[in-house]
Amino acid sequence: MARPRRIDLPFCLYHVLSRTNTGDVAFLDVWDERKFFHYVSKYAELFSFRIHAFCLMPTHFHLLMESTERASLSEFMRRLLTAYTIYFNRRHRRHGHLFQGRFKSYVVDKATYLLALSRYIHLNPKQPEHYRGSSLRYYIKGGEPPFLYTSEILSWFKGSREKYVEFVREGISEKSKPEIAKQRFIGTDDFVLRMVKRLDQKNQPGAKAQKAGGKVKALLEDKDQEKANDLVKIVSQFFHLSPQTVRNAKYSKKEAAKARAILVALLHEFLPWTCSQIADYVRLKGNSSVCYHLNKIKTDRSAQSFLEKTRKKVSSKLNKL
C-alpha cells in the first residue's frame, strides 16, 4: 500500500511519533533528555508550535503538538531529528541514522481527542506519574518549560491539576489506543470528511480557502524576508561589504565567502526556512551548498566567535520586527 501524503497545515493538532532504527535506545540518561528538550524548545519557538504533551520512551517518542499560522511540521521534525542525532552520535561515539527515515504524524480532531490523546501519551510508561521523560510530571507539579502549553488541557478541568491526574488514572485500566482513519486522521467520521474537504479546497485554484491561505502565506513570507534582509545588513556591516556581495555566490573572495557562510548559518538559525529557501536567497546552487556552508562554519573558529558575539544582538533585534 502506498504511503499517504503527509498533511502539513496551519492551525492543526498532530500526534507525532518517531521510532529509532532497529530498536536502538535514543535516550540513555538525563543529559540526552535535556538536550532533546532543548531542541524541541528551540524549534517549537522558531516554527511557532505549541507542545501540549510529550513522552520519551527508550526507542521512540510521542509529541502532541499544534501548528499556528505556519505549515512547518516537516521542517520542524527534520531539524529536530537531525540536530539531536548529530548530538547523540558525537556524545556516544556512534555513526549513522538514529531514527527511522519517516516519522508518523496524525491529524487530530482537537475538540474530541485532545484530552484522550494527552492521556494516551502520558500512559505509555509503566509508572506514568513518576516517569522522568513525560510531560505528566509538569501537569502534576507545575513548573512547565516555556515550550510546554498545559493551560488549554487544564482548562477543561477548571485549572485543577488534581482532576486532570484523576482523568489520566482512569485510563490506566483502559489504555486504549485511538483509532486511526485513512492512515492519517484521529477523529470522528465527520472530522475526517471536513479535513479531506479542507485539503481539497486548499489545493483548488480560486477557492476561498486557497486564497485565504495564500494571503497568510504571503504575509509570513514578507516578514521572513524582512528578517533575512536585516541579517544581511548585520553581516555586511561587520565585514565592510555590500549586502549584494554577501548574498551573491559568484563572489569567491575569502572575506566574502566567510561572510556568506555566516549569513547562511544565521538564516538557518533565526528563520523557519528550508535549505532550498536559504539557497535561493543566497543564490547558491542547492541544498548541498547550504550544508557545505553550515559545515564550514563548524571548522572556522573565527566564524564561530563572530556567531557567538552576534547571536544575542540578532535575537534582540529580530524579536522587535
VOBA-1610 file (N, C-alpha, C; in pm, whole numbers, padded with zeros to 5 digits, always signed):
BEGIN
Met+00083-00120+00000Met+00000+00000+00000Met+00088+00126+00000Ala+00056+00220-00088Ala+00135+00343-00096Ala+00118+00426+00030Arg+00226+00490+00072Arg+00219+00575+00190Arg+00138+00700+00160Pro+00048+00738+00248Pro-00032+00859+00223Pro+00054+00984+00229Arg+00017+01083+00153Arg+00091+01208+00156Arg+00076+01274+00291Arg+00187+01324+00346Arg+00182+01385+00478Arg+00101+01514+00476Ile+00020+01533+00580Ile-00059+01654+00593Ile+00020+01755+00674Asp+00037+01872+00618Asp+00114+01979+00684Asp+00036+02108+00666Leu-00046+02141+00766Leu-00136+02255+00757Leu-00120+02348+00878Pro-00155+02475+00862Pro-00159+02563+00979Pro-00280+02532+01066Phe-00271+02567+01192Phe-00381+02551+01288Phe-00435+02408+01289Cys-00343+02314+01309Cys-00380+02173+01317Cys-00312+02111+01439Leu-00384+02014+01499Leu-00329+01938+01611Leu-00276+01807+01555Tyr-00152+01770+01595Tyr-00089+01650+01545Tyr-00044+01559+01659His-00059+01431+01637His+00009+01332+01721His+00125+01281+01637Val+00247+01308+01685Val+00367+01273+01611Val+00442+01164+01686Leu+00487+01065+01612Leu+00559+00952+01669Leu+00680+00920+01582Ser+00796+00903+01645Ser+00916+00866+01570Ser+00990+00756+01646Arg+01029+00651+01573Arg+01099+00538+01633Arg+01244+00532+01585Thr+01328+00469+01666Thr+01468+00454+01630Thr+01487+00339+01531Asn+01603+00340+01468Asn+01638+00231+01378Asn+01671+00105+01457Thr+01618-00007+01415Thr+01649-00139+01471Thr+01644-00143+01623Gly+01555-00062+01682Gly+01536-00069+01826Gly+01647-00009+01910Asp+01729+00079+01851Asp+01834+00145+01928Asp+01772+00232+02038Val+01842+00244+02150Val+01797+00331+02259Val+01841+00474+02227Ala+01746+00567+02227Ala+01774+00704+02186Ala+01802+00798+02302Phe+01759+00760+02422Phe+01774+00848+02538Phe+01833+00766+02652Leu+01966+00779+02668Leu+02038+00693+02762Leu+02041+00748+02904Asp+02027+00880+02918Asp+02032+00938+03052Asp+01965+01075+03051Val+01970+01142+03165Val+01903+01270+03179Val+01963+01376+03088Trp+02092+01364+03057Trp+02158+01463+02970Trp+02105+01452+02828Asp+02080+01331+02782Asp+02021+01314+02649Asp+01880+01373+02646Glu+01804+01348+02750Glu+01667+01401+02755Glu+01668+01553+02754Arg+01756+01613+02831Arg+01764+01760+02837Arg+01802+01817+02701Lys+01894+01751+02634Lys+01935+01801+02502Lys+01821+01790+02403Phe+01748+01682+02407Phe+01633+01666+02318Phe+01531+01777+02343Phe+01502+01803+02469Phe+01405+01908+02501Phe+01458+02046+02466His+01588+02063+02472His+01647+02190+02427His+01612+02214+02280Tyr+01625+02111+02198Tyr+01594+02125+02056Tyr+01443+02139+02033Val+01363+02067+02110Val+01217+02082+02098Val+01179+02227+02127Ser+01234+02282+02234Ser+01205+02421+02271Ser+01249+02518+02162Lys+01369+02498+02113Lys+01426+02588+02010Lys+01340+02590+01884Tyr+01304+02472+01835Tyr+01232+02466+01708Tyr+01082+02491+01724Ala+01029+02464+01842Ala+00889+02499+01867Ala+00873+02651+01860Glu+00971+02723+01914Glu+00966+02870+01908Glu+00987+02919+01765Leu+01085+02862+01696Leu+01117+02906+01561Leu+01001+02884+01464Phe+00933+02770+01478Phe+00825+02736+01385Phe+00686+02760+01443Ser+00680+02821+01561Ser+00553+02860+01624Ser+00460+02742+01649Phe+00514+02638+01714Phe+00433+02524+01754Phe+00403+02528+01903Arg+00286+02478+01939Arg+00252+02459+02080Arg+00263+02310+02111Ile+00340+02275+02212Ile+00353+02136+02253Ile+00259+02115+02371His+00158+02030+02353His+00060+02004+02458His+00102+01889+02549Ala+00173+01793+02496Ala+00216+01677+02575Ala+00331+01608+02503Phe+00412+01536+02581Phe+00522+01459+02522Phe+00554+01341+02612Cys+00622+01244+02554Cys+00673+01131+02631Cys+00790+01070+02555Leu+00905+01062+02621Leu+01022+00998+02563Leu+01033+00857+02617Met+01022+00760+02530Met+01043+00620+02564Met+01182+00581+02513Pro+01238+00471+02559Pro+01375+00438+02518Pro+01397+00434+02368Thr+01301+00377+02293Thr+01321+00359+02149Thr+01232+00446+02062His+01152+00533+02122His+01065+00620+02043His+01017+00737+02130Phe+00952+00832+02065Phe+00894+00943+02141Phe+00761+00985+02080His+00678+01046+02164His+00548+01100+02124His+00547+01251+02147Leu+00486+01323+02054Leu+00460+01466+02072Leu+00315+01494+02034Leu+00245+01565+02120Leu+00112+01616+02086Leu+00131+01765+02064Met+00130+01807+01940Met+00172+01942+01906Met+00075+02008+01809Glu+00069+02140+01818Glu-00029+02215+01739Glu+00040+02326+01661Ser+00016+02329+01532Ser+00071+02437+01450Ser-00013+02562+01466Thr+00047+02677+01442Thr-00028+02802+01444Thr-00042+02851+01299Glu+00012+02967+01268Glu-00011+03020+01133Glu+00077+02956+01026Arg+00182+02884+01067Arg+00273+02824+00970Arg+00243+02676+00948Ala+00266+02631+00827Ala+00259+02488+00796Ala+00403+02438+00787Ser+00458+02396+00902Ser+00601+02367+00908Ser+00633+02238+00980Leu+00539+02144+00985Leu+00563+02021+01059Leu+00684+01945+01006Ser+00693+01929+00876Ser+00803+01851+00817Ser+00938+01914+00847Glu+00948+02045+00833Glu+01076+02112+00859Glu+01109+02110+01008Phe+01008+02125+01093Phe+01030+02116+01238Phe+01091+01980+01272Met+01032+01873+01222Met+01080+01739+01254Met+01215+01711+01191Arg+01238+01761+01072Arg+01368+01741+01007Arg+01479+01803+01091Arg+01455+01926+01136Arg+01557+01993+01217Arg+01576+01925+01352Leu+01465+01889+01416Leu+01472+01826+01548Leu+01549+01694+01541Leu+01512+01607+01448Leu+01576+01476+01439Leu+01722+01487+01396Thr+01750+01579+01305Thr+01889+01597+01259Thr+01977+01650+01371Ala+01931+01755+01439Ala+02011+01816+01546Ala+02037+01717+01659Tyr+01933+01645+01699Tyr+01951+01551+01810Tyr+02040+01433+01769Thr+02026+01384+01648Thr+02109+01273+01602Thr+02256+01312+01599Ile+02286+01433+01552Ile+02425+01480+01549Ile+02481+01485+01692Tyr+02403+01542+01782Tyr+02446+01548+01923Tyr+02469+01407+01978Phe+02371+01318+01958Phe+02375+01184+02016Phe+02494+01105+01960Asn+02517+01115+01831Asn+02628+01042+01770Asn+02763+01090+01822Arg+02776+01221+01839Arg+02902+01275+01890Arg+02925+01232+02035Arg+02822+01243+02115Arg+02838+01212+02257Arg+02865+01063+02281His+02797+00979+02205His+02807+00835+02230His+02894+00762+02127Arg+02964+00841+02046Arg+03062+00787+01952Arg+03002+00678+01862Arg+02898+00717+01795Arg+02833+00626+01700Arg+02815+00699+01567His+02772+00626+01466His+02755+00684+01333His+02619+00641+01276Gly+02576+00714+01176Gly+02456+00677+01103Gly+02329+00734+01161His+02218+00694+01101His+02087+00742+01142His+02049+00685+01278Leu+01984+00766+01358Leu+01934+00720+01488Leu+01786+00685+01478Phe+01710+00768+01407Phe+01566+00746+01392Phe+01533+00697+01252Gln+01420+00631+01240Gln+01374+00586+01110Gln+01351+00706+01019Gly+01366+00685+00891Gly+01362+00797+00797Gly+01231+00873+00793Arg+01121+00806+00816Arg+00990+00872+00805Arg+00916+00865+00938Phe+00897+00980+00999Phe+00819+00983+01122Phe+00671+00972+01090Lys+00593+00932+01189Lys+00448+00921+01171Lys+00380+01045+01228Ser+00281+01092+01159Ser+00205+01207+01208Ser+00058+01189+01172Tyr-00028+01217+01269Tyr-00173+01203+01251Tyr-00240+01335+01287Val-00330+01379+01201Val-00407+01499+01230Val-00519+01462+01326Val-00530+01537+01435Val-00620+01501+01544Val-00741+01594+01549Asp-00856+01536+01571Asp-00979+01611+01597Asp-00965+01671+01737Lys-00927+01796+01743Lys-00894+01859+01871Lys-01014+01861+01966Ala-01130+01892+01915Ala-01248+01905+02001Ala-01283+01774+02070Thr-01254+01663+02004Thr-01294+01532+02058Thr-01179+01454+02121Tyr-01057+01473+02069Tyr-00948+01384+02110Tyr-00828+01452+02177Leu-00834+01580+02202Leu-00721+01646+02269Leu-00692+01580+02404Leu-00794+01564+02486Leu-00774+01505+02618Leu-00738+01357+02607Ala-00806+01285+02521Ala-00780+01142+02506Ala-00638+01114+02460Leu-00587+01195+02366Leu-00451+01175+02317Leu-00348+01210+02425Ser-00374+01317+02500Ser-00281+01352+02608Ser-00274+01238+02709Arg-00389+01178+02742Arg-00391+01067+02837Arg-00319+00945+02779Tyr-00344+00915+02654Tyr-00277+00801+02590Tyr-00125+00818+02592Ile-00078+00938+02560Ile+00066+00964+02559Ile+00124+00952+02700His+00055+01007+02797His+00104+01004+02934His+00100+00865+02996Leu+00021+00775+02939Leu+00011+00640+02993Leu+00107+00541+02926Asn+00197+00589+02842Asn+00292+00500+02776Asn+00386+00430+02875Pro+00443+00500+02973Pro+00532+00432+03069Pro+00453+00347+03168Lys+00521+00252+03232Lys+00456+00165+03328Lys+00415+00240+03455Gln+00498+00333+03498Gln+00467+00416+03615Gln+00460+00562+03570Pro+00352+00600+03506Pro+00344+00731+03439Pro+00366+00851+03530Glu+00317+00846+03654Glu+00327+00963+03741Glu+00469+00987+03791His+00556+00890+03777His+00694+00903+03825His+00796+00895+03712Tyr+00745+00901+03590Tyr+00834+00885+03474Tyr+00897+01019+03438Arg+01030+01021+03432Arg+01103+01146+03414Arg+01084+01206+03274Gly+01071+01123+03172Gly+01067+01175+03035Gly+00929+01209+02984Ser+00835+01230+03075Ser+00697+01259+03034Ser+00655+01397+03082Ser+00567+01460+03006Ser+00514+01590+03047Ser+00414+01578+03160Leu+00373+01456+03194Leu+00275+01439+03302Leu+00325+01498+03433Arg+00454+01489+03458Arg+00507+01542+03585Arg+00486+01692+03596Tyr+00484+01762+03483Tyr+00459+01906+03486Tyr+00310+01934+03505Tyr+00226+01848+03450Tyr+00082+01862+03474Tyr+00050+01838+03621Ile+00130+01755+03687Ile+00106+01724+03828Ile+00159+01835+03920Lys+00285+01877+03897Lys+00353+01965+03991Lys+00371+02109+03942Gly+00349+02133+03814Gly+00372+02266+03759Gly+00519+02283+03721Gly+00561+02408+03704Gly+00699+02435+03665Gly+00727+02400+03520Glu+00627+02413+03434Glu+00641+02375+03294Glu+00751+02453+03224Pro+00826+02389+03134Pro+00920+02462+03049Pro+00841+02552+02954Pro+00902+02656+02902Pro+00830+02752+02818Pro+00760+02690+02696Phe+00815+02584+02641Phe+00756+02527+02520Phe+00635+02439+02546Leu+00613+02400+02674Leu+00501+02311+02705Leu+00377+02393+02740Tyr+00272+02372+02662Tyr+00149+02451+02673Tyr+00044+02368+02745Thr+00039+02378+02878Thr-00052+02295+02958Thr-00187+02362+02984Ser-00195+02491+02966Ser-00313+02566+03010Ser-00441+02522+02939Glu-00433+02486+02812Glu-00555+02451+02739Glu-00615+02320+02790Ile-00531+02219+02808Ile-00582+02092+02860Ile-00633+02109+03002Leu-00561+02182+03085Leu-00603+02203+03223Leu-00731+02284+03232Ser-00755+02367+03132Ser-00877+02449+03134Ser-01003+02362+03129Trp-00992+02243+03072Trp-01105+02150+03069Trp-01138+02098+03209Phe-01043+02115+03300Phe-01063+02071+03439Phe-01063+02192+03533Lys-01099+02310+03476Lys-01103+02435+03551Lys-00970+02466+03620Gly-00861+02428+03551Gly-00727+02456+03601Gly-00679+02361+03709Ser-00758+02263+03743Ser-00722+02170+03852Ser-00628+02061+03801Arg-00507+02061+03851Arg-00410+01958+03817Arg-00454+01823+03875Glu-00512+01827+03994Glu-00556+01703+04059Glu-00662+01632+03976Lys-00757+01708+03921Lys-00864+01647+03842Lys-00809+01589+03711Tyr-00711+01658+03654Tyr-00652+01603+03531Tyr-00580+01471+03560Val-00506+01466+03670Val-00436+01343+03707Val-00537+01231+03731Glu-00650+01263+03792Glu-00755+01162+03812Glu-00804+01110+03677Phe-00820+01202+03582Phe-00862+01164+03447Phe-00761+01069+03383Val-00633+01097+03401Val-00529+01009+03346Val-00534+00873+03413Arg-00547+00871+03544Arg-00552+00744+03618Arg-00670+00658+03574Glu-00781+00722+03542Glu-00899+00647+03499Glu-00874+00570+03369Gly-00775+00614+03294Gly-00745+00547+03168Gly-00650+00431+03180Ile-00594+00409+03299Ile-00497+00301+03317Ile-00559+00165+03287Ser-00681+00144+03333Ser-00748+00016+03310Ser-00786-00001+03163Glu-00804+00111+03092Glu-00844+00103+02951Glu-00722+00101+02860Lys-00643+00209+02871Lys-00522+00227+02790Lys-00547+00191+02644Ser-00658+00240+02593Ser-00695+00211+02454Ser-00627+00309+02359Lys-00578+00255+02253Lys-00511+00339+02152Lys-00616+00397+02058Pro-00612+00528+02036Pro-00711+00591+01946Pro-00705+00530+01807Glu-00820+00511+01748Glu-00826+00452+01615Glu-00782+00554+01509Ile-00712+00503+01409Ile-00659+00587+01303Ile-00741+00564+01176Ala-00788+00672+01115Ala-00869+00663+00994Ala-00788+00704+00872Lys-00795+00625+00767Lys-00726+00656+00641Lys-00577+00679+00659Gln-00517+00617+00759Gln-00373+00621+00787Gln-00321+00759+00829Arg-00411+00859+00842Arg-00360+00992+00874Arg-00445+01073+00971Phe-00562+01023+01011Phe-00651+01103+01096Phe-00686+01030+01225Ile-00703+01106+01331Ile-00758+01056+01456Ile-00877+01145+01488Gly-00996+01093+01466Gly-01115+01174+01487Gly-01240+01105+01439Thr-01350+01174+01449Thr-01479+01121+01406Thr-01487+01116+01254Asp-01588+01048+01203Asp-01608+01042+01059Asp-01633+01181+01002Asp-01709+01262+01074Asp-01736+01399+01029Asp-01607+01480+01021Phe-01519+01462+01119Phe-01391+01534+01120Phe-01308+01494+00998Val-01302+01365+00968Val-01225+01318+00854Val-01279+01379+00725Leu-01411+01384+00711Leu-01471+01443+00591Leu-01437+01591+00580Arg-01441+01662+00695Arg-01408+01805+00693Arg-01263+01827+00654Met-01174+01743+00705Met-01032+01759+00673Met-01004+01728+00526Val-01067+01625+00475Val-01049+01592+00332Val-01098+01707+00245Lys-01212+01764+00284Lys-01265+01879+00210Lys-01171+01999+00220Arg-01116+02021+00340Arg-01023+02132+00359Arg-00899+02114+00272Leu-00848+01994+00265Leu-00730+01967+00182Leu-00761+01988+00034Asp-00879+01945-00008Asp-00918+01964-00148Asp-00930+02112-00183Gln-00993+02190-00094Gln-01011+02332-00119Gln-00878+02407-00115Lys-00789+02361-00030Lys-00657+02425-00018Lys-00582+02419-00150Asn-00599+02309-00222Asn-00526+02289-00348Asn-00607+02326-00472Gln-00728+02377-00449Gln-00815+02412-00562Gln-00798+02559-00599Pro-00744+02589-00716Pro-00724+02729-00758Pro-00854+02807-00755Gly-00849+02925-00695Gly-00965+03012-00691Gly-01058+02990-00573Ala-01039+02880-00498Ala-01124+02854-00382Ala-01094+02953-00271Lys-01195+02984-00189Lys-01176+03080-00081Lys-01064+03038+00014Ala-01062+02910+00048Ala-00959+02860+00139Ala-00820+02877+00077Gln-00811+02854-00054Gln-00682+02867-00121Gln-00637+03011-00123Lys-00731+03103-00146Lys-00698+03246-00148Lys-00659+03296-00010Ala-00736+03255+00092Ala-00706+03297+00229Ala-00570+03245+00273Gly-00544+03117+00242Gly-00414+03059+00278Gly-00301+03130+00206Gly-00325+03170+00082Gly-00222+03240+00006Gly-00189+03376+00066Lys-00292+03446+00116Lys-00268+03578+00177Lys-00185+03565+00305Val-00220+03469+00389Val-00145+03447+00514Val-00001+03408+00481Lys+00014+03319+00384Lys+00147+03275+00344Lys+00231+03392+00293Ala+00169+03481+00217Ala+00240+03597+00164Ala+00285+03691+00276Leu+00199+03710+00377Leu+00236+03795+00491Leu+00354+03736+00567Leu+00351+03606+00588Leu+00462+03540+00658Leu+00591+03547+00577Glu+00579+03531+00446Glu+00697+03539+00360Glu+00757+03680+00363Asp+00672+03782+00366Asp+00722+03919+00374Asp+00795+03943+00506Lys+00739+03890+00614Lys+00802+03904+00745Lys+00937+03834+00748Asp+00943+03713+00692Asp+01068+03638+00687Asp+01171+03710+00601Gln+01125+03767+00490Gln+01216+03839+00401Gln+01276+03959+00473Glu+01195+04027+00552Glu+01243+04143+00627Glu+01351+04101+00728Lys+01328+03990+00795Lys+01428+03939+00889Lys+01557+03901+00817Ala+01542+03835+00703Ala+01660+03794+00627Ala+01741+03916+00582Asn+01672+04018+00535Asn+01742+04140+00492Asn+01815+04207+00608Asp+01754+04199+00727Asp+01817+04255+00845Asp+01945+04179+00879Leu+01940+04048+00865Leu+02059+03967+00890Leu+02170+03999+00791Val+02135+04022+00666Val+02234+04059+00564Val+02304+04189+00603Lys+02226+04285+00652Lys+02284+04413+00692Lys+02384+04396+00806Ile+02348+04315+00904Ile+02436+04292+01018Ile+02568+04230+00973Val+02560+04129+00888Val+02681+04060+00842Val+02764+04149+00751Ser+02698+04219+00659Ser+02772+04303+00564Ser+02843+04419+00635Gln+02780+04477+00737Gln+02844+04585+00813Gln+02966+04535+00888Phe+02958+04415+00943Phe+03071+04359+01018Phe+03192+04336+00926Phe+03166+04287+00805Phe+03274+04255+00712Phe+03307+04370+00617His+03237+04483+00633His+03260+04600+00546His+03241+04563+00398Leu+03134+04490+00372Leu+03099+04451+00237Leu+02957+04499+00206Ser+02924+04503+00080Ser+02787+04540+00044Ser+02696+04418+00063Pro+02569+04442+00093Pro+02475+04329+00105Pro+02470+04244-00022Gln+02484+04308-00140Gln+02481+04234-00266Gln+02598+04136-00276Thr+02715+04179-00227Thr+02832+04092-00231Thr+02815+03972-00139Val+02759+03996-00022Val+02740+03886+00074Val+02640+03784+00022Arg+02536+03830-00046Arg+02430+03740-00094Arg+02464+03671-00224Asn+02560+03724-00299Asn+02585+03670-00432Asn+02696+03566-00429Ala+02662+03443-00462Ala+02757+03332-00452Ala+02873+03341-00552Lys+02862+03425-00653Lys+02969+03430-00751Lys+03093+03501-00697Tyr+03076+03578-00588Tyr+03191+03641-00525Tyr+03260+03537-00438Ser+03384+03503-00473Ser+03453+03393-00404Ser+03573+03440-00323Lys+03589+03572-00306Lys+03700+03620-00224Lys+03685+03569-00081Lys+03796+03559-00012Lys+03798+03496+00120Lys+03698+03559+00216Glu+03699+03692+00229Glu+03610+03759+00323Glu+03464+03743+00282Ala+03438+03752+00153Ala+03301+03737+00105Ala+03251+03595+00129Ala+03337+03497+00109Ala+03297+03357+00131Ala+03268+03332+00278Lys+03351+03390+00367Lys+03328+03372+00511Lys+03200+03442+00553Ala+03178+03562+00501Ala+03056+03636+00534Ala+02933+03559+00487Arg+02942+03499+00369Arg+02828+03424+00316Arg+02800+03300+00401Ala+02904+03233+00446Ala+02887+03115+00531Ala+02820+03153+00662Ile+02860+03267+00718Ile+02799+03314+00843Ile+02654+03353+00819Leu+02626+03417+00707Leu+02488+03453+00675Leu+02401+03329+00664Val+02452+03226+00597Val+02377+03100+00583Val+02346+03043+00721Ala+02446+03045+00810Ala+02426+02992+00946Ala+02321+03071+01022Leu+02322+03203+01008Leu+02224+03287+01077Leu+02084+03269+01020Leu+02074+03258+00889Leu+01944+03233+00827Leu+01887+03100+00875His+01973+03001+00886His+01929+02868+00930His+01886+02871+01076Glu+01951+02955+01156Glu+01921+02959+01299Glu+01799+03043+01332Phe+01781+03154+01262Phe+01679+03250+01302Phe+01554+03253+01213Leu+01554+03176+01105Leu+01437+03176+01016Leu+01386+03034+00996Pro+01256+03017+00983Pro+01197+02883+00962Pro+01203+02842+00816Trp+01317+02865+00753Trp+01333+02834+00611Trp+01392+02696+00590Thr+01354+02634+00480Thr+01419+02510+00439Thr+01554+02545+00376Cys+01635+02442+00355Cys+01765+02466+00291Cys+01746+02521+00149Ser+01640+02479+00083Ser+01613+02529-00054Ser+01584+02679-00052Gln+01507+02724+00047Gln+01476+02866+00057Gln+01602+02948+00087Ile+01687+02895+00173Ile+01813+02964+00204Ile+01900+02971+00080Ala+01907+02860+00008Ala+01989+02857-00114Ala+01940+02961-00216Asp+01810+02973-00232Asp+01755+03071-00326Asp+01791+03213-00283Tyr+01781+03238-00153Tyr+01807+03373-00103Tyr+01954+03413-00120Val+02044+03319-00097Val+02187+03349-00104Val+02243+03315-00241Arg+02155+03271-00330Arg+02191+03240-00469Arg+02294+03129-00478Leu+02273+03027-00398Leu+02355+02907-00404Leu+02288+02805-00495Lys+02361+02701-00533Lys+02309+02606-00631Lys+02201+02515-00575Gly+02209+02482-00445Gly+02108+02392-00391Gly+02133+02357-00246Asn+02060+02256-00198Asn+02068+02217-00058Asn+02209+02178-00016Ser+02281+02109-00104Ser+02416+02063-00070Ser+02510+02181-00044Ser+02488+02292-00116Ser+02572+02411-00095Ser+02545+02473+00042Val+02419+02470+00085Val+02385+02520+00218Val+02451+02434+00325Cys+02443+02302+00309Cys+02507+02210+00404Cys+02658+02232+00407Tyr+02716+02260+00292Tyr+02860+02286+00285Tyr+02897+02407+00370His+02821+02513+00358His+02850+02635+00435His+02826+02614+00585Leu+02724+02539+00620Leu+02698+02512+00761Leu+02810+02430+00822Asn+02860+02334+00748Asn+02972+02252+00797Asn+03102+02333+00802Lys+03115+02426+00709Lys+03235+02510+00704Lys+03247+02595+00830Ile+03135+02645+00878Ile+03133+02726+01000Ile+03188+02647+01118Lys+03157+02519+01125Lys+03196+02436+01238Lys+03346+02420+01251Thr+03421+02440+01142Thr+03566+02425+01145Thr+03639+02558+01145Asp+03565+02667+01150Asp+03625+02802+01146Asp+03603+02869+01280Arg+03706+02876+01362Arg+03692+02931+01497Arg+03656+03079+01496Ser+03712+03155+01404Ser+03681+03298+01399Ser+03535+03320+01361Ala+03485+03237+01270Ala+03345+03247+01231Ala+03254+03209+01348Gln+03292+03106+01421Gln+03214+03065+01537Gln+03213+03174+01643Ser+03326+03241+01659Ser+03336+03351+01755Ser+03243+03465+01716Phe+03238+03496+01587Phe+03150+03602+01540Phe+03004+03565+01562Leu+02970+03441+01533Leu+02833+03395+01554Leu+02792+03409+01700Glu+02882+03372+01789Glu+02852+03380+01932Glu+02832+03524+01976Lys+02914+03614+01924Lys+02904+03756+01962Lys+02776+03821+01910Thr+02735+03779+01792Thr+02619+03845+01730Thr+02486+03779+01763Arg+02489+03658+01819Arg+02366+03583+01842Arg+02266+03661+01927Lys+02312+03716+02040Lys+02224+03791+02129Lys+02176+03920+02062Lys+02267+03983+01991Lys+02232+04107+01921Lys+02125+04080+01816Val+02144+03973+01740Val+02049+03938+01636Val+01914+03902+01696Ser+01916+03823+01803Ser+01790+03781+01868Ser+01711+03902+01914Ser+01779+03995+01978Ser+01712+04112+02030Ser+01654+04197+01918Lys+01730+04212+01810Lys+01686+04297+01700Lys+01571+04234+01622Leu+01582+04103+01596Leu+01478+04037+01518Leu+01347+04024+01593Asn+01354+04011+01724Asn+01231+04000+01803Asn+01148+04127+01800Lys+01211+04238+01764Lys+01138+04365+01756Lys+01066+04381+01623Leu+01100+04294+01529Leu+01039+04307+01395Leu+00899+04249+01394
//
